[in-house]
């Protein structure tokens, strides 16, 4: 039947179908990968033996024990390897310049750390080689409120999980100045309390609504008392970052459950201090460890978790302190820090349990792509 020029609408279904087919042809094909391993440690829930993890375009599609690989997926057989969530450094200075803070204004809700990070920095390779797939970077506490941190993956391209992330504040000695307010510690506590209580800025409104984390640096007893008093008066959540006496923090908490970011335990710590992280968790506090790279080796995370277990912390709490807890505190747990359907496929492959330091890291994956592989011994490579 010849086409009717007076009725062009008769050709519309064919044109729509042709346009749809052209569009589908132009779209990139989805990357579908199937990872099989001896064991998978999800970070929450039961360990999966004979694990099969399906990944589509960098996101986890399914996790199961056993089963066959769907025909559309490319199999990556990890043999006797153990899959675990990629590590998350609760606070890092990797890829960042030293002066991550503006000292002119006491309250700075404009500056963003994400704007000054260096793509392709050598720190990123060191992090990946230690199994760290994401880090939180905060501005330095040179003012009461020093801007926005960010959560970024350790790929050379700086893939941001949260570009405008947690707010950073502090009560350290650097916030007091004779050139601007506050000029005294008492004035600093008063100004921080008033600013947070008013919550005039949109970001602070988000914090009061529980939609944006706020990290507060406090080290000595006066600073800790000031931060805890503000928390109590405002009935608000602060993530407390401290290098001070954890024993004193636990005493000052007075039964209030705290979110704590602590230095990863190290052999330089007194024996009594190595027990405190486990005691904090047992008392109901939430603990995340930080390596403070590059001032410390990124290996400090796994080493610190293992030391904490040796001195009384449960293995599950120690593992959470370097994976799921940092992600939760930073407000990005729906994407990173654990392995579950819908999460990013950021994971590590080891010879054994990640808290066991005799288990070596084989590979690090970010978004389902390998970003680090353990060098092969020369004699093995030549055989």
Residue pairs with C-beta under 8 A, 6 or more apart in sequence:
3 10
3 11
4 10
30 56
30 57
31 55
31 56
31 57
31 58
31 368
32 54
32 55
32 56
32 61
32 70
32 72
32 73
32 74
33 54
33 55
33 56
33 73
33 74
33 76
33 345
33 368
34 52
34 53
34 54
34 55
34 69
34 70
34 73
34 74
34 75
34 76
35 51
35 52
35 53
35 54
35 55
35 76
35 78
35 83
36 50
36 51
36 52
36 53
36 69
36 75
36 76
36 77
36 78
37 51
37 53
37 78
37 79
37 80
37 81
37 82
37 83
37 349
38 49
38 50
38 51
38 78
38 79
38 80
38 81
38 82
39 47
39 48
39 49
39 50
39 51
39 82
39 83
40 47
40 48
40 51
40 53
40 63
40 82
40 83
40 84
40 339
41 47
41 82
41 83
41 84
41 85
41 319
41 339
41 353
41 354
42 48
42 63
42 85
42 338
42 339
42 340
43 84
43 85
43 319
43 320
43 323
43 324
43 337
43 338
43 339
43 340
44 324
44 338
44 340
45 340
48 63
48 64
48 65
49 65
50 65
50 66
51 63
51 64
51 65
51 83
52 62
52 63
52 64
52 65
52 66
52 67
52 69
53 60
53 62
53 63
53 83
53 339
53 345
54 60
54 61
54 62
54 63
54 70
54 73
55 61
55 345
55 368
57 368
58 344
58 345
58 367
58 368
58 369
59 342
59 343
59 344
59 345
59 368
60 339
60 340
60 341
60 342
60 343
60 344
60 345
61 341
62 341
63 339
63 340
63 341
69 75
78 349
78 362
78 363
80 351
81 349
81 350
81 351
81 362
81 363
82 349
82 350
82 351
82 352
82 353
82 354
82 359
83 339
83 347
83 348
83 349
84 319
84 323
84 339
84 347
84 348
84 350
84 354
85 323
85 324
85 336
85 337
85 338
85 339
85 346
85 347
85 348
86 131
86 132
86 133
86 134
86 323
86 336
86 346
86 347
86 348
86 364
86 365
86 366
87 130
87 131
87 132
87 133
87 301
87 302
87 322
87 323
87 348
87 354
88 132
88 133
88 134
88 135
88 136
88 322
88 323
88 324
88 326
88 327
88 330
88 336
88 337
89 127
89 132
89 134
89 135
89 136
89 290
89 291
89 293
89 298
89 301
89 322
89 326
90 136
90 261
90 288
90 289
90 290
90 325
90 326
90 329
90 330
91 135
91 136
91 137
91 138
91 215
91 241
91 261
91 290
91 292
92 127
92 135
92 136
92 137
92 290
92 291
92 292
92 293
93 100
93 137
93 292
93 293
93 294
93 295
94 121
94 123
94 124
94 126
94 127
94 135
94 137
94 154
94 293
94 294
94 298
95 117
95 118
95 119
95 121
95 123
95 124
95 137
95 152
95 158
96 113
96 116
96 117
96 118
96 137
97 116
97 118
99 140
100 113
100 116
100 137
100 138
100 139
100 140
101 111
101 139
101 140
101 141
101 142
101 143
101 146
101 147
102 108
102 111
102 139
102 142
102 143
102 146
102 147
103 142
103 143
103 174
103 177
104 180
105 143
105 180
106 143
106 144
106 145
106 175
106 180
106 181
106 182
106 191
107 143
107 144
107 145
107 191
107 195
108 139
108 143
108 145
108 146
108 147
109 145
109 147
109 148
109 167
109 201
109 203
109 204
110 147
111 139
111 146
111 147
111 148
112 147
112 148
112 150
112 163
112 164
113 137
113 138
113 139
113 147
113 148
113 149
113 150
114 148
114 150
114 152
114 160
114 163
114 164
117 137
117 150
117 152
117 158
119 156
119 157
119 158
120 156
123 293
123 294
124 154
124 155
124 156
125 372
126 293
126 294
126 297
126 298
127 135
127 154
127 293
127 298
128 154
128 364
128 366
128 371
128 372
129 298
129 361
129 364
129 372
130 297
130 298
130 299
130 301
130 302
130 361
131 301
131 302
131 348
131 350
131 354
131 361
131 364
132 154
132 291
132 293
132 298
132 301
133 153
133 154
133 336
133 346
133 347
133 348
133 364
133 365
133 366
134 151
134 152
134 153
134 154
134 161
134 327
134 332
134 336
134 337
134 346
135 151
135 152
135 154
135 293
136 149
136 150
136 151
136 165
136 166
136 326
136 330
137 149
137 150
137 151
137 152
138 146
138 149
138 166
138 168
138 215
138 241
139 146
139 147
139 148
139 149
139 168
140 146
140 174
141 168
141 169
141 170
141 172
141 174
141 175
141 217
142 174
142 175
143 170
143 174
143 175
144 169
144 170
144 171
144 175
144 182
144 188
144 191
144 192
144 195
145 167
145 168
145 169
145 192
145 195
146 168
146 169
146 170
147 167
147 168
148 164
148 165
148 166
148 167
148 168
148 203
149 165
149 166
149 167
149 168
149 215
149 330
150 160
150 162
150 163
150 164
150 165
151 160
151 161
151 162
151 165
151 330
151 332
151 336
152 158
152 159
152 160
152 161
153 159
153 160
153 161
153 336
153 346
153 366
153 367
154 366
154 371
155 366
155 367
155 371
159 366
159 367
161 332
161 335
161 336
161 344
162 330
162 331
162 332
165 212
165 213
165 330
165 331
165 332
166 212
166 213
166 214
166 215
166 239
166 330
166 331
167 203
167 204
167 207
167 212
167 213
167 214
167 215
168 214
168 215
168 217
169 192
169 196
169 214
169 215
169 216
169 217
170 216
170 217
170 218
170 241
171 185
171 188
171 189
171 192
171 216
171 217
171 218
171 222
171 223
171 226
171 227
172 217
172 218
172 219
172 223
175 182
175 188
176 182
176 183
176 184
176 185
176 187
176 188
177 183
181 187
181 191
182 188
182 190
182 191
185 222
185 226
188 226
189 226
189 229
189 230
192 226
192 230
193 229
193 230
193 233
193 234
195 204
196 204
196 207
196 214
196 230
196 234
196 236
197 233
197 234
198 204
199 205
199 207
199 208
203 212
206 212
207 213
207 214
207 236
208 236
210 237
211 331
212 331
213 237
213 239
213 329
213 330
213 331
214 236
214 237
214 238
214 239
215 238
215 239
215 241
215 261
216 227
216 230
216 238
216 239
216 240
216 241
217 223
217 241
217 242
218 224
218 226
218 227
218 240
218 241
218 242
218 244
219 242
219 243
219 244
220 244
221 244
221 245
221 248
221 252
223 244
224 240
224 242
224 244
224 248
224 249
224 252
225 252
227 238
227 240
228 252
228 253
228 256
230 236
230 238
231 237
231 238
231 256
232 256
237 259
238 259
239 259
239 260
239 261
239 329
240 249
240 258
240 259
240 260
240 261
241 261
241 290
242 249
242 260
242 261
242 262
243 263
246 260
246 262
246 273
246 276
246 277
246 280
247 272
247 273
247 276
249 258
249 260
249 280
250 276
250 279
250 280
250 283
250 285
253 283
253 285
257 284
257 285
257 286
258 280
258 285
258 286
259 285
259 286
259 288
259 329
260 280
260 285
260 286
260 287
260 288
261 288
261 289
261 290
261 326
261 329
262 277
262 280
262 287
262 288
262 289
262 290
263 289
263 290
263 292
263 304
264 289
264 290
264 291
264 296
264 300
264 301
264 303
264 304
264 305
264 322
265 273
265 274
265 277
265 289
265 304
265 307
265 308
265 311
266 296
266 300
266 303
266 304
266 307
267 307
271 311
274 307
274 308
274 310
274 311
275 311
275 312
277 287
277 289
277 308
277 313
277 318
277 321
278 308
278 311
278 312
278 313
278 314
278 317
279 312
280 287
281 287
281 313
281 314
281 317
286 325
286 328
286 329
287 317
287 321
287 325
288 321
288 322
288 325
288 326
288 329
289 301
289 304
289 305
289 308
289 321
289 322
289 326
290 326
291 297
291 298
291 299
291 300
291 301
291 304
292 300
293 300
301 322
302 322
302 354
302 355
302 357
303 357
304 322
305 318
305 319
305 321
305 322
305 354
305 355
306 318
306 355
306 356
306 357
308 317
308 318
308 321
309 315
309 318
309 355
313 321
315 353
315 355
318 355
319 354
319 355
323 337
323 338
324 333
324 337
324 338
325 337
326 337
327 333
327 335
327 336
327 337
327 338
328 337
334 342
334 343
335 343
335 344
336 343
336 344
336 346
339 347
344 366
344 367
345 365
345 367
345 368
346 365
346 366
346 367
347 364
347 365
348 354
348 361
348 362
348 363
348 364
348 365
349 361
349 362
349 363
349 364
349 365
350 359
350 360
350 361
350 362
351 358
351 359
351 360
351 362
352 358
352 359
353 359
360 374
361 372
361 374
362 373
362 374
363 370
363 372
363 373
363 374
364 370
364 371
364 372
365 371
